Amino acid sequence: MSFVNIGFGNIVNMQKVIAVVNPDAAPVKRLVQAAREEQRVVDATQGRKTKAVLVMENRQLILSAMQPETIAKRHEAVSSLRSEKEGRST
């Protein structure tokens, strides 16, 4: 599994993430609103401005106060560290 910190000590399994998107686009805002009404939103922003929306396999949305680029870089770092570690063990 590939866990990544998405801010404020909140950790997500990136293998279950379909997309990390910017919340400013109108279609994403509608998606978040619909998910709120269906109680499928996990708000991990700690009251800060939402800067990324993580779309999960199970249709849940996770709101993060971190930029999508930052989350992607953290995921990349974890993935490269993991592959490096696997390369040494074989």
C-alpha positions as CSV (number, residue, x, y, z in Angstrom):
1,M,0.0,0.0,0.0
2,S,1.1,3.5,-0.7
3,F,0.1,6.0,2.1
4,V,0.6,9.7,1.6
5,N,0.1,12.6,4.1
6,I,-2.5,15.0,2.6
7,G,-2.0,17.6,5.4
8,F,-2.7,18.0,9.1
9,G,-1.7,14.4,9.8
10,N,-4.3,13.0,7.5
11,I,-3.1,10.0,5.5
12,V,-4.7,8.5,2.3
13,N,-4.1,5.2,0.6
14,M,-3.1,6.4,-2.9
15,Q,-3.8,3.0,-4.4
16,K,-7.5,3.8,-3.9
17,V,-7.3,7.3,-5.4
18,I,-8.7,7.7,-9.0
19,A,-7.8,11.4,-9.4
20,V,-6.6,14.5,-7.5
21,V,-8.3,17.5,-9.0
22,N,-8.4,21.3,-8.5
23,P,-11.7,22.3,-6.7
24,D,-12.2,25.6,-8.6
25,A,-13.7,24.2,-11.7
26,A,-17.6,24.3,-11.8
27,P,-18.0,20.6,-12.6
28,V,-15.8,19.7,-9.5
29,K,-17.8,22.1,-7.3
30,R,-21.0,20.3,-8.5
31,L,-19.4,17.0,-7.8
32,V,-18.5,18.0,-4.2
33,Q,-21.9,19.5,-3.6
34,A,-23.6,16.3,-4.7
35,A,-21.3,14.2,-2.6
36,R,-22.0,16.4,0.4
37,E,-25.7,15.8,0.0
38,E,-25.1,12.1,-0.1
39,Q,-22.7,12.2,2.8
40,R,-19.7,10.9,0.8
41,V,-17.3,13.8,1.6
42,V,-14.4,13.6,4.1
43,D,-13.2,17.1,4.9
44,A,-9.5,16.9,5.8
45,T,-8.9,20.7,5.5
46,Q,-9.1,21.6,9.2
47,G,-11.2,24.6,8.2
48,R,-8.7,25.9,5.6
49,K,-9.5,26.6,2.0
50,T,-9.9,23.4,-0.1
51,K,-7.1,23.2,-2.7
52,A,-7.5,19.6,-3.8
53,V,-10.2,17.1,-4.1
54,L,-9.2,13.4,-4.1
55,V,-11.7,11.1,-5.9
56,M,-11.7,7.7,-4.4
57,E,-12.6,4.3,-5.9
58,N,-15.6,4.0,-3.6
59,R,-17.1,7.3,-4.9
60,Q,-16.1,9.2,-1.7
61,L,-14.4,12.6,-2.0
62,I,-11.6,13.7,0.3
63,L,-11.0,17.5,0.6
64,S,-7.5,18.6,1.2
65,A,-5.9,22.0,2.0
66,M,-2.8,21.0,0.0
67,Q,-2.2,21.7,-3.7
68,P,-2.7,18.8,-6.1
69,E,0.9,19.2,-7.2
70,T,2.1,18.8,-3.7
71,I,0.1,15.6,-3.1
72,A,1.4,14.2,-6.4
73,K,5.0,15.0,-5.5
74,R,4.6,13.3,-2.1
75,H,3.1,10.2,-3.8
76,E,6.0,10.2,-6.3
77,A,8.5,10.4,-3.5
78,V,6.9,7.5,-1.6
79,S,6.6,5.4,-4.8
80,S,10.3,6.0,-5.8
81,L,11.4,5.2,-2.2
82,R,9.3,2.0,-2.3
83,S,10.7,0.9,-5.7
84,E,14.2,1.7,-4.5
85,K,13.7,-0.4,-1.4
86,E,12.3,-3.3,-3.4
87,G,15.3,-3.1,-5.8
88,R,17.7,-3.5,-3.0
89,S,15.9,-6.5,-1.4
90,T,16.0,-8.6,-4.6
